[in-house]
Amino acid sequence: MHDLADTLTTAVDNVRTRFQGLSEQEAGTPLRNGGWSRKQVIGHLIDSASNNHQRFVRLLLEPQVSLPGYEQAGWVASQRYQDRSWPELLELWAAYNRHLAHLISCVPSAVLSHTCRVGAADAVTLEFLMRDYVRHLQHHLTSL
């Protein structure tokens, strides 16, 4: 899983470097009509990191878990990421993901087959969740 951790770290470092000088106005402007701003996208990715962190650690400790999903638009709106400081959001997101990269790099191969059911979805392995987390993050970063 070291390759996946390296991919995550590289993505974080690239985005942080690219966007650390962005103004509050630029970060708060919706990326498309009716869509999220960069602040809200990064906020969503903080929420994703938080939810997946729980999944990863629980699956390190137990062979099977069932956890709730989350209503992403509600999470973003309720936490009012749009009103937060851009540098603070970017640093929180970067630090959280560096921690997740560390966690991913330390996962013993024996637990990668542990399974998790998220909401009503079919059960998936820890390895799938970790790879899907990085894929999801990369998908959103392309919109920034």
Secondary structure in CASP SS format (residue, H / E / C, confidence):
PFRMAT SS
TARGET T0000
AUTHOR 0000-0000-0000
METHOD secondary structure of the structure
MODEL  1
M C 1.00
H H 1.00
D H 1.00
L H 1.00
A H 1.00
D H 1.00
T H 1.00
L H 1.00
T H 1.00
T H 1.00
A H 1.00
V H 1.00
D H 1.00
N H 1.00
V H 1.00
R H 1.00
T H 1.00
R H 1.00
F H 1.00
Q C 1.00
G C 1.00
L C 1.00
S C 1.00
E H 1.00
Q H 1.00
E H 1.00
A H 1.00
G H 1.00
T C 1.00
P E 1.00
L C 1.00
R C 1.00
N C 1.00
G C 1.00
G C 1.00
W C 1.00
S E 1.00
R H 1.00
K H 1.00
Q H 1.00
V H 1.00
I H 1.00
G H 1.00
H H 1.00
L H 1.00
I H 1.00
D H 1.00
S H 1.00
A H 1.00
S H 1.00
N H 1.00
N H 1.00
H H 1.00
Q H 1.00
R H 1.00
F H 1.00
V H 1.00
R H 1.00
L H 1.00
L H 1.00
L H 1.00
E C 1.00
P C 1.00
Q E 1.00
V E 1.00
S E 1.00
L E 1.00
P C 1.00
G C 1.00
Y C 1.00
E C 1.00
Q H 1.00
A H 1.00
G H 1.00
W H 1.00
V H 1.00
A H 1.00
S H 1.00
Q H 1.00
R C 1.00
Y H 1.00
Q H 1.00
D H 1.00
R C 1.00
S C 1.00
W H 1.00
P H 1.00
E H 1.00
L H 1.00
L H 1.00
E H 1.00
L H 1.00
W H 1.00
A H 1.00
A H 1.00
Y H 1.00
N H 1.00
R H 1.00
H H 1.00
L H 1.00
A H 1.00
H H 1.00
L H 1.00
I H 1.00
S H 1.00
C H 1.00
V C 1.00
P C 1.00
S H 1.00
A H 1.00
V H 1.00
L C 1.00
S C 1.00
H C 1.00
T E 1.00
C E 1.00
R E 1.00
V E 1.00
G C 1.00
A C 1.00
A C 1.00
D C 1.00
A C 1.00
V E 1.00
T E 1.00
L H 1.00
E H 1.00
F H 1.00
L H 1.00
M H 1.00
R H 1.00
D H 1.00
Y H 1.00
V H 1.00
R H 1.00
H H 1.00
L H 1.00
Q H 1.00
H H 1.00
H H 1.00
L H 1.00
T C 1.00
S C 1.00
L C 1.00
END
